[in-house]
Amino acid sequence: MGRARLAELHGVATSYEPAPGQGCQVPEDTVVAVLAALGVDASTPRAVRDALDAHATTERRRLLPRAVVLRAAADGTPRAHGPALPALPEGTALRVDTEDGRGLAWDGAGLFGGAGGGCLAEALPLGSHLLRAHAPDGRSACVPLIVAPERLPAPPERAHGFLVQLYSLLSARSWGMGDLGDLAELAAWSGRAFASDFVQVNPLHAAVPGAPTDPSPYRPSSRRFPDPVYLRIEDIAEFAYLGGPARERADVLLGRAAALREGVLRRDALIDRDAVWAAKRQALELVRAVPLSPGRRAAYCDFLAEQGQALDDHSTWCALAEVHGPDWRTWPGALKDPRSARTARTRGELLDRVDFHCWLAWLTDQQLSAAQRAAREAGMRVGLVHDLAVGVHPSGADAWAQQHAFAAGMSVGAPPDAFSPHGQDWGLPPWRPDALAATGYAPYRDLLRALMRHAGALRIDHVMGLFRLWWVPEGCEPTRGTYVRYDAEAMLGVLALEADRAGATVIGEDLGTVEPGVRESLAERGVLGTSVLWFERDYDGAGGRAEPLEPERWRADCLATATTHDLPSTAARLTGDHVELRHRLGLLARPLGVEQREDATAIAEWMALFGRLGLLPEGPGDEVAAVKAVHRFLLRTPARMIGVWLPDAVGDRRPQNLPGTWDQYPNWRLPIADATGRPVSLEDLAASPRLHALMDELRTAPSGGSWGKTWGGAWGEWPATGSNGPVGHP
């Protein structure tokens, strides 16, 4: 009982339910290991007693929590949510040092029982402040105080746009993989041609260099800074001023870039990220020799000052990785510590390389800014939607610079479920919830601010991780992990604050098994969910059959799509090609015939619903029409945002990522292709009749509250003839 109580105090689960009513006990050695990663010794009964006593003593002496996160009501009054804040001794003085330098006295009304002191003369401002308390018994405390808005910014009433893995989108100007210039062009074109409101991209986080580099955008070195491999070299101002031998060398590199591009688009080669970066890096070394103009030099210095220690750490890691390899855990002694004297000396010795990587971060930031500007100038109401990966690579820059915030010897994953009976280990170290609170959630807050810097919205991968994460001790099977709980009120409060400041909508990827109450909590704060058509079924329906969910029963606060980067394309699902692919790779758990029949039945159910709703006037057997019907159905739902997977618009059969594979399938290395498998460029996409026909469905769709009223006029060529009739917004 003592160990269970200790685990509970630190948010570590000793049991969990993989499905309602199915309880599983967590192995004791797992609980001991996870508590150890949180700095708590529970290895013996004596250690458990000592840890419980120490915790009780600390809590008795504690005047304030590690951090206080409040919601500001519409009238500006701060309110506490979640666990009650501790009562303060009578006569305790409270003071708030606001982030803008003001000092405000506060009586803590409604938050701290029995606190004395003067009332605030004005409402607490939104922001990240310091709360100071001085009690009559001599105790004092100073903790972070975060005041967040009740809700996050809402998206436009009805928005649509493309979803794309940027590396897969090549143009006639890219160097063998999609880049930020291509992103700006895609946004400018789709905004003007189709009245699209957004473009959602994969995480653009900096990768861990290697031979080869891990191509997954979901195992980055740093989530704070983007990867310079996405730079459009010719768009760097100084490139135009190359002369003499440098210009000749640049021309050779341009020829190499053309060969890489042609290899992918014309000879069906895979995207070779390492070859692209090798060419770009040589070009960047040439460009760096061109002096910055006074104005650009000033802008660069401002960027350095604004990014501060975080950029210095990131660039130092990059410079050290060039010398000692990309895994800081193998570096010589004191270099493993970013704050050691030896690291400081080595940083000075490598100052030119550190500055090179700072410069790359600046250039990438500039081109991201230009892409968002192009999107908004094209009329997009949202613009770029960036993607936040659930974690970072254990050997990378963030794990090195923020060692205090990560749980050593732990990895994030998922428990066993119907799709992964052996569980999952993603190889990503989790943040320590206690360390986040102690810093006022600074690493998380700074990360969100950086990602929303040039974004109209942010997608959060595995958004359930704001509530709890599955920790797997190093060397253990994923089945021997356990859940560790985070302060969801604080995590959502920080998210609301940064989103409010950036004016950014937030989309949570909440697919799969979700703890009860999580979706409701997210919706209450204004975080949109993710709804994928094939998964939207009535699982509580009569007769035990999960029938396709009628469009009017979908939730409104979501991004509705037909697929994602981890799922089959719409054409592959409609034709059953995805089952054949998994069969060829030995990924099916049941005989091929069984899988095919079940898949065909599921598709037939959806097609029957489309027909009943009048969404498939072309009749069965037409793949292009069926893809349109899928998106017509999405438009019939009340979803606030409708996303079109860009490869779907040209009939691509191949998934970008096939979970459960490593070298058996070219994950994260495929260019967008048409229905025949022929790679297509951005220019080809812009000229595609199939794409234009699909996007015309969305471009001419009614929006907002007028949806039901204008249905007949906008969609007169395929009126709803089913029993439900047209469906309007709720």
N, C-alpha and C positions, 0 to 999 in steps of 0.2 A: 504493500500500500504506500509506503514511504516513497519509493521510486516513482510510482504512478502519480503521486501528488506533486513531486518535484517536476516531473515531465509536464503536468498540467500547468504549473506556474510559469513554465517557460514556453508554452505553446506547442509542446511536442505530443503528438497523438500516440497513445498506447494501443489503440484499436481503430478500425475504420470499416466503412461499409462500401465494398465495390459495387453493390447494387442494393436497393432498398430491402431491408430485412436480412441481409447477408453480412453478418459480422465477422471480421478477421482480427486476430490478435497480432500485434507487432512483436517480433522477437525481442527479447530483453537486451541482447547484445547490440541490436540496432538502436534502441532507446539510449543505452549507455554511450554509444558512439556519437549519436546526434547531440546529446547533452554535452559531451566533451567538446564538440565543435562550437558549442555556445559558451564554452569556458566554465562548464559545471561538471564536477567530478561526481559520478554516480556509480563508480565501479564496485564499491563494497557497501554493506549496510552502514558502516561507520561513516563513510564518505557521504552517503545520502543524508544521514542525520546532521552531519556538519553543514552540508549545503542547505538543508532546510532551515537550520538555525541561523545561518548567515543571511539567508534571504529574508527571514522574519526580522532580523536586526536591522538590515538595510531599509526595509519598508517602514519600520517604526521611526527611524531617524529621517526618512525622506520627507521633505517639506512639499516638494512638487514632483510630478511625474517627470520622466526623462525628457518628454516633449509634450506640449499641449497643442492640440489642433482643434480649432473651433470653426463653426459655420457662421457666416454673417447673414442674418435675415434681411429681408427687403428693406427694413428700416435701419439697417446697420448694426442692430443689436447682436453681439456675439452669443452663440449658444453652443453648449457642449452636447455631443451625441455619443452613444455607445456607453462604455463603463463610466460610472459616476466618478467625478474628480474628488480627491480627498478633501475632507473638511480641514480648514486651517485654524490654528489657535486664535482665540479672540485677540484682536489688536494687531494682527499681522498686517504689515504694510506691503502693498503690491505696487509695482511700477512696471510700465511697459516702455522699453526703448524701441521705438519704431525704426524700420529700416531706412527711413529718410532722415533719421537723426533727432527726432523729437522724443521727449520724455513725458509720459502721461501717467498720472496716478490713477488707480483703479480700485474699486471696492469688490470686484469679482462677483457682482450681483448675479444670482442665478447659477453660479458656477462653483463657488467655493463657500461652503457653509461657514458662517462666523467670521469671515474676513472683515477687517476694518479698513480704514483709509478713505480718502476722498474719492468721489465718483469721477468717472471720466467726463471731462467737459465736452467731449465729442465722441462719436462712435469710433471704435477701433477700425483703422483702415485695413483693407485687404493687404496681405503681404506676409513676409517672414520677419518676425520681430524677436526680441528677447523679453522674457518675463522674469522679473526679479521679485523675490519675496524676502522679507525680514520679519522674523517672529520675535515676540517679547522674550522668549527663552534663549535668545542668542543665535538660533539657527538661521541660516540664510541659504538661498538657492537662486541660481540663474539658469534658466532652461529656454530652449527655442519655443517660440509661440507663433503658430501659423494660423492666420485667419483667412479662410477660403470662402468663396461664394457657395450658395446652396447648390447651384446647377452649373453644368458646363454649357458653353455656347452651342446652340442648336444649328443643324445644317439648314440649307434652303428647304422650302416646303416639299419640293420634289426635284431631286437632282439625279443626273445620270452621267456616267463616264466610263473610261476604260480602266481595266486592271492589266498590268503588264510587268513582266520581269525585264528590267531595263537592259541587262546584258544581252537578251535575246532579240532586241530590236535594232537591227543594223540598218544603216542608210548608206548612200553612195559616198558619204564623207567620214564614216566612222572607221576606226582602226581595228577591225576584226571582232568587235563587240559593241553593243549599244553604249552611248555615252550621254553626258548631260546636254550636249548640243542636240542630240536626237530627241531627248526628253522635251526640250524647249520647242522643237519643231512639232512633235506629236501634240503637245498642248495647244500650240498656236493653231494648228490645222484642225484638230477635233473641236476646239472651242468655236471656231468660225464656221466650219463646214456642218457641224451637227448640233450646235448649241450645247455641247457637253459642258459639264460643270467641274469635272475633276479628272485627274489621272492618278491612279494608285500604283505605286511601284514597290518592288521588293526592298528589304533593308539595304541601304547604301553604306552601311557601316564598314569601317576599315578592316580588311582581312589580315590574318596572320600570314606573313610571307613564308613560302616554303618551296619545295621542289618535289612534287608539284604543290601549288597552293590549294588548300581546301576550297573548292568552289562554292560550298554552301554559304549563302548570305546569312544563315541563322547560327553560325559559329564564328562570330567576328573577334578580332583582336580588341577593337574598341567600338562601343556603340555611341560614344560621344562625338567622334569625328568621322566624316565620310571618307570613302576610299578614293584616292587620287587616280586610280585606274579608270575612273569614269570621266576624267578630264577630256575635253575637246582641245587638243593641243593648238590648233590653228586659231582658236578663239582667245588665246592668251595674248594680250596687247603686245608684249615684247617679241612675240614670234615674228611679227612683220618686220622687225628691225635686225633680224639676223643677216649677216653679210659675210663675204669672203668664204673661207674654209667652213665656217659654221653653217652657212647657207647651203653649201654643197653637201655637207653631212646631213643636214635636215632634209634635203631633197632625196637622198638615199633612203632615209627613214620613211619618208612619205611613200616611196616606192614599196618598201617593205610592208607598210600599212595597207597599201592597195592589194598586195599579194595576200595578206591575211584576210582581208575583206572578201576578195574574190574566192579564196579557198573555201570560206563558209558559204557564200551565196551561190557560187557557181559549181563548186566541186563537192558540195555536201559534206565538208569537213566539220568537225566539232569546234565550238568556240574554245580557243586556246588562250585562257586568261594570262598565263605566264608569258607567252610569246608577245601578247599585246602589251603587257606591262614592261617587258624588256625593251621594246621599241619606244614606248612612251617615255620611259625613264631616261633613255639616252637623249631623246629630244628635250626633255625637261632640263637636263644638265646643260644643254646648249643654251636654252632660253634663259636660264638663270644667270648666265654671264652677261646678259644685256641689262644695263643699269635701269632701275625704276625711275620714272619721271617723278618730280617733286610731289605731285598730287597723289600718285600711286604709292610712293614711299610713305606719305603721311597716312594714307588709308591702311597700309600694311601695319604701321606702328600702332594705329588705333585698334586693329584686330588683335595684335599681340597683347595689348594692355587689357582689352576686354576679355580675352580668353584666359589670361593669367596662368596660374599654376597648372591647371588641367592640360593646357596645350603644351606647356613646358615638359610636363611628365610624359605626355604622349610622344612628343618629338624626341625626348631623351631615350625612351624605350626603342623607338625606331632606329635611332643612331646606334645604340648599344646592340641591337639585334643584327645590324650590319656587321658588327665585329665578332660577337659571341654567339650568334644564332638566335632563332626566333622563340626559344623557350627559356624564359628568365629563370626557371627553376634549375637550369643547368649552368647558369652564369657563375663566375668566380665569387666566392664568399660575400663580401659586403655589397657587391653590385646587386644582389637580390633585394636589398633594402633601398627603396627610392630616396630615403632621407639620410642615408649614411654619408659620412665625410668622403669616402672613396667615390661614391656615385657623384657627389658634387664636383670632385676633382676631375673625374672622367668626363663629366658633362662639359667642363671647361675645355678639356683637351679635344673634345669632339664638337666644339661649338659651331663650326661651319656646317657639319652634318645635321646638328640639331636645328639650325636655322633653315636648312634646306627643307626639312620636314614641316617646320612651321609655315614656310612659304607655300608648300603644297596644300596644306590645310586652308590657307587663305585663298588660294586660287580656286579650290573646290567650293569653298563657301561662296565665292563670287559667282561661280557658274550656277550653283543652286539658286542663288538669288535671282539670276537672270532668267532661269527657267520658270520660277514662280511668277516673276514679272511678266513673262511672255504669256503665261496662262491667264493672268488677270486681265492683261490688255486684250486678250482674245475673247473676253466676256465671261470667263469662267467665274462662277460665284464661290467656288472653293479653291480650285487650283490643284496643287500637288498634295497628295496624300502619302505621307511617309509611313514606314513600317518599323516598329520597334521589336527587335528580336527578344526572346525571353531571357537570354543570358549571353555570356561572353566565353571565349575560349580560355581555359585555365592557364595557358602559357602566354597569353597576350598582354597588351599594354594596360588595359583596365584592371585585369587581375593583379598585375605588378604594382600599379600605382595606388590601388585601393585595397591592399591586402587586409587592412583592418576591417573592411566592410564585408568581406567574403568569408564563408565558412570553409575552413581548410579541411581537406579530406572528404568533402561531400560533393555530390553531383545531383543536378535536377533531372527528374524523369517523370514517369507516370506509373501508377500501379497496374497490375494485371486487369484486363477487361476483355470484353467479347472480341475486340479487334486485335489486341495484343495480349494473349494469354500468359506470356512470360514477363509482361511489364516492359517499360522502356527506360533506358539510361541515355540521356542526351549529352552527357559529358560536359555540362556547364556548371560551374560553381555557383551556389545560391548566395544571395545577400543575407547577412545576419540581421534579423529584425531588431535585435537589441542595439546593434551598431548603427543602424539607420536612425532609430529613435534618438540615440545619444548625440547624433550630429544634426538633429532637426531635419532629417531626411535629405541632407544636402546632396549626396551623390545622385539620388533619385531625382531631386528637384533640378539639379544642374543638367542632368541627362534630358529630362523633358524639355527644358528651356532650349537646349541646343537643337533638338529634333524639330521643335515647333518654330524655329527661327525663320525658316523659309517654307512654311507649310500652311495649308488651309485646313488640314485635318491630319490626324495621326491614328494609325491602326496599331493596336497593341496585341501582339501575338500572345496566345494563352493568357487572356486577361484574368482568368481565374487565379493566376499567380499573385494578384494583389491581395487575395484573401488567404491562400495557403499554397504551398508547393510540396511536391513529393521529393524528399531528400533520400538519396541512396549513398550509404557509406562506401568509400573507396574499396574496391576488391569484392564487393558483395553483388549478388544478383539483384536486379530491380525489384523482384518480389520481396526482398528483405529490406525495403525502405519504409519510410513513414512520412506522414504529413507534418509539416511545421507551419504554424499559423503566423500570419502577419497582422498588424493593426490596420484592418481594411479602412476604417474611418480616416486614419491618418493618410494612408496611401491614396485614397480617393480625394481627400482634402487637398493634398499637394497637387494631384492631377488637375483638380478643378481650378486651383489658383493659377497654375501655369497655362492651362488652356484658356482661361479667361483673359490673361494678359496677352496671349498671342492671338486671341480671337479665333481659336482653332476648335473644330469639332473632333471628338474622339470616338473611334470605332473599336469595340472590343471583339476579339476573335474568341467566341464562347461556344465553339463546336465541341461535341463529345460529351463526356460525363461532367456534369456541373453540379456542385454542391447545392442543396436546396437553399433558396433565399438569395443566391448570388445574383442571378439575372434580375431579380426584383430590386436589389440594392443598386446595381448598375443603372437600371432604368430610372430609379428615383433621382439619381444625380445627373442624368442626362447623357450617360454613355450609351451609344448605340450598340446593338448586338450584330451578329453576323448570321444570316439565314441563307442556307444553300438549298436550292429547290428540292433536290432528290432526298434530302433528309427531313423535309417538312411534312410529316405525316401525323395522323391522329393516333397517337400511341395509347390513348385511353378509350378508343372507340369500342363499340359493341362487337361481340363475337371474337374478340382477341386479334382481329386484323387491323393493322395500322394502315388505313386508307390515306391516299394523298390528301393533304390539308387544303380545303377550299381557300381561294385567294383572300376572301374577306376575313378569314380567321387568322391570317398572318399578323404578327405584331407590326406596328407602324414604325417603331423606333429601331430600325435596323438598316444595314446594308444588305440588300437582297441580290444574290448572284446565282448563276447556274453552276459554277464550279470555282475551284481555287487552284493555286499552284501545286498543291499536294494531291489533287484529284484528277480523274480522267477529263479530257476535254468533252464538250457536249456532243460533238460528232462521234467520238469514240464510245461514249456511253450509249448513245442512241443506236449505234450499229453493233454493240457488243465487242468491239475491238479491244476494249480494256481487259475483258476477261481472257481473250486469246493471248494478250501480252503477258498477263500474270501467269498464265499456264506455261508459256514458253520459258519463263524465267523460274519456274518451279515454286511459285508463291501461293498457289491455291491450296487450301486446307482440305478441300473436298474434290471429288472427281469433276472433270471438266463439264460433263453433261449436266450434272446437278447444278453447278454454278451458272451455266448458261441458261438453264430453264428458269432458275430463280430470278436471274437478271432480266430475262425477257418478260417474265410476268410483271416485274416492277415497272419496266418501261411501258408495257401495255396498259397498266393502270393509269399511268400519267397521260398517255396518249388518249385514252378514253375520256379522261377529264377534260383535256384540251378540246376534244371533239364536242363534248356536251356543252362546253362554254362557247362554242363557235370560234375557237382560236385557230383552227386548222382548216380553213375553207378549201385549201388546195387538195385536201384528202391525204390518206396514208401513202407511204412509200416514197415520199419526197424529202430527202434529208435536209435540204436547204429550208424548205417550208417548216419542217419540224423544229429546226433551230430557231426560226422566227417565232414559232408557237411558244417555245419555252420562254422567250423574252416578252412576248405578248402577255403571257401569264404573269410574269414578274411585274409588268406594268398594271395588271389588274389588282395586285396586292396594295395595301396602304403603305408599303415601305417608303421611308423618307429618301433613301438613296438606292439606285439601281446600278449595279456594276456589270459591265460586259467584259469578259475575259477576251483580250484582244485576239489571241489565236483562234477563238471560236468564230470570229468574224470572217475567217477565210477557210474554215473547215479543218484546221490542224488536228491530227489524230493523236499526237504524242503528248504525254504529260511532261511538265518541266521537271518534276521530281516524283519518283516512285518510291514511297516509303517501304522500308524493308530491304532495299537494295543499296549496294555501295559501288563495287566495280562492275556489277552485272548490267548496269544501265547508266547511260550518260547523264546523270542528274546534274541540273544547273548548267548544262553546256550546249543546249540545243537552241538554234535560232528559230524564230517563228516560221512555220511552213504552211503550205496550202494542203488541200485534201489529198494530193498525190504525194506529199512528202517533200515537195520542192521548196527550198528556203525562199522566203519573200522578203524584200527590203521595205523600208518605210515608203519609198516611192511606189513600190508595187501595191502596198496596202492602200495608199492614197488613190490609186487608180482602180481598185478592185470593185467590180460591180456587185459582187456578193456582199462585201463589207458595206457598201453604200446602201444596198437594199435593206440590210439588217438595221443599220443606224437610222435610216429614214423612219423606221417604226418608232424609235425613241425620240427622234428630233421633232416629229409632229404630234407626239403624245400630249394630251392635256396635262396640266399640273395643278397641284394643290386642291383646294376645295371645289374647283370647277370640274374635277374629274368626272363625277357621275353626270353632271348637267350637260357636258359637252361631248359625251361619249359618242352619240350617234353621228354628230357632225365630223368628229375627228377620225372615227373608225367605221364610217359607213360601209366600207367595202367588206367588213367582216363583223356584222352586228352579233351581239351575244344572243344565242337562241336557246340556251339552257334554261332550266327551271329557275335558276337564281337570278337571271337577268343581269343588267349592268350593276356594277358595284362601285359605290362612291367612297370617299374618305370617311372614316368614322368621325 
